[in-house]
Amino acid sequence: GGWQRLLLIAAAARLEEPDMLVLDEPTNHLDLANINTLERWLTADFAVPMLIVSHDREFLDRVTERTLFLRSDGMHAFKTRFSVAREELLRRDATAAARAKQEDKEIKRLEQAAARYKVWAVKNPDLNKRKNAVESRIARIEKERTQTYVARERRLELADGDIDARVALRLSGLEITVPQSTRKLIAIDRLAIAAGERVALLGVNGAGKSTLLATLAAAFDPTREHYDSQAAVRFNPACRLVYFDQTMADLPTKQSILDYVVEADGITEKDAIRQLAGAGFAFARVGEPIGVLSHGERARLVFLKMKLLRPNFYVLDEPTNHLDIEGQEDLEEQLEKSDVSCLFVSHDRFFTRTVATRFLEIHKGRLVDVDDADAFFDAQV
């Protein structure tokens, strides 16, 4: 579990008295309280150099002072925390791309000039000198050409459906209990989630966040045109819901990647191969079973399948757990620019602040609207 992982880190650091700490994804599987404890230890208690690999951007901002990006175009070093370094790296990439575009334009202009001199030199051989000079200039630009970084083509995209009415989901008199038990976790008298709202669900471990999401996902029935007005869970009739379970336990690991995607309505094999290529799955791999994929690849596959189902309501349980930073940024961008409704649980503080337009905290078994997530995050000690 998370606390055992934390104890191992602390014990190794204290008992062995190391000269350096090397931590690989130390916040994985930790809840917010343990993440805060780990941050406090690393910034206050351990006065040794550290090398940390992490996809938790908030964690990196709080505990690191320098940032190294390892990419296909080499290593990029910055003497600053992650978020500032990331912005500077993107600025550099944008500047390099603009410079490369200008160089391409200049090469094209010079190539046209050289072609004209070649034609004119038929009648005036002296113009060959100008042609040669222009070609030398082209060769010099080519040799010194600005190198640009192109990220791997594996964008994570979401569908952008519409819900006509203003309310996407209504809850009334809903009780959430411990699975296979009668012990009550949450009592919800009334709750409405508007179309287009992105709601972050906050709560300590064991409060019932994941259980609530699973309950709502199980209550959704796309075959019913409407719900009884007395039902505890009532979705808008236009709602098309998809559910991301952090365990991805329902993935058919023996099924091929291609067959899994083709299951979506209206998707041909050709469509599926094109979509898979856009998500970073090479053609040579589409016949492989899902079971050979890493957790990050499985997450991207699930999000791709979800997109093809054309949903307008996303229920997401720890959606960034297995995504790298570029994948997290893609997901944030897709959610921010779309009009979909979303209810999610995440220990990723950066993601939660960026995506949510509303915050609900589970407090003493009730759902309470709060202005932002910061007070909750800071209280997890």
Secondary structure, DSSP 8 states (H G I E B T S, - for coil): -HHHHHHHHHHHHHHS--S-EEEESTTTT--HHHHHHHHHIIIII--S-EEEE-S-HHHHHHH-S-EEEEETTEEEEESS-HHHHHHHHHHHHHHHHHHHHHHHHHHHHHHHHHHHHHHHTTT-TTHHHHHHHHHHHHHHHHHT--------S----------SSSEEEEEEEEEEE-TTS--EEEEEEEEEEETT-EEEEE--TTSSHHHHHHHHHHH--TT-SS--TT-SEEE-TT--EEEE-TT-TT--TTSBHHHHHHTSTT--HHHHHHHHHHTT--GGGTTSBGGGS-HHHHHHHHHHHHHHT--SEEEEESTTTT--HHHHHHHHHHHHHS--EEEEE-S-HHHHHHH-SEEEEEETTEEEEES-SHHHHHH--
